[in-house]
Amino acid sequence: MMWLTKIVPDLRYRQTRADFRTAGNLHRKLIRLSSDLGEERIANPRQQSGLLFRIEETRNELYLLVQSYSPLRVDRLGPGYHGVQMRNLDPFLARLDKGSRVRYRIVASPTKRLGRSENNTQRLGLKEPPKKPREYTWALRGAAAEAWWHSRAAANGLELLSTYAQTLDDVRDPGTADRSRKIRHPAVRFDGEAVISDVDAVRHAVLNGIGRGKSYGCGLLSLALIEEGEHG
């Protein structure tokens, strides 16, 4: 089963503001809410729990969308959260079919892996080349990011009819006292309409997310069916 939970934060609370300060803080907050994980630390907790999330901001409110294999332990949220709504996604996923027209939204992390090459110094504008050629992950922007999304959408069963891209602030995790590695991913929100060309691939993409940065607010694909006769 797959569950989608909407959580509204109350940013008047100090702890809630701290949770939203970085994507890493939100990741650790949500991992503690998973009913699929025990108290012992395990490898790959996000994959074990199916956790994906996205921050949404409208004119009237800020909220979290969280997807998970099991209902979240919302009793662990604390006093700085309210307006929790939870629904089972399985009936919606069962309604999807080849040829269905949908609206989509995803905050993705468009990147390109650069293999070991001396040319990387010039490509990335490095002041000094490393002692040995290294692999790098290159953030894609603008038209390159849109081309990345068109390619990924097609590979995941969506034939795009329209795309609107908005570059967001990079998602970050400065690390914790016991984990000093810093994380940073580019983030672009893609909205538009599409036709489902491969329903199994689309369901897999919804369940597992798309691209990098899934632990940090990227990769959650949201769909809404466009009923016959409805215009975008």
Secondary structure as GFF3:
##gff-version 3
##sequence-region A 1 232
A	DSSP	beta_strand	3	9	.	.	.	ID=ss1
A	DSSP	alpha_helix	14	19	.	.	.	ID=ss2
A	DSSP	alpha_helix	23	31	.	.	.	ID=ss3
A	DSSP	alpha_helix	45	49	.	.	.	ID=ss4
A	DSSP	beta_strand	52	57	.	.	.	ID=ss5
A	DSSP	beta_strand	62	68	.	.	.	ID=ss6
A	DSSP	three_ten_helix	74	76	.	.	.	ID=ss7
A	DSSP	beta_strand	81	88	.	.	.	ID=ss8
A	DSSP	alpha_helix	90	95	.	.	.	ID=ss9
A	DSSP	beta_strand	101	108	.	.	.	ID=ss10
A	DSSP	beta_strand	111	114	.	.	.	ID=ss11
A	DSSP	alpha_helix	120	123	.	.	.	ID=ss12
A	DSSP	beta_strand	136	139	.	.	.	ID=ss13
A	DSSP	alpha_helix	142	155	.	.	.	ID=ss14
A	DSSP	beta_strand	158	160	.	.	.	ID=ss15
A	DSSP	beta_strand	164	173	.	.	.	ID=ss16
A	DSSP	beta_strand	183	196	.	.	.	ID=ss17
A	DSSP	alpha_helix	199	208	.	.	.	ID=ss18
A	DSSP	three_ten_helix	214	216	.	.	.	ID=ss19
A	DSSP	beta_strand	221	225	.	.	.	ID=ss20
###
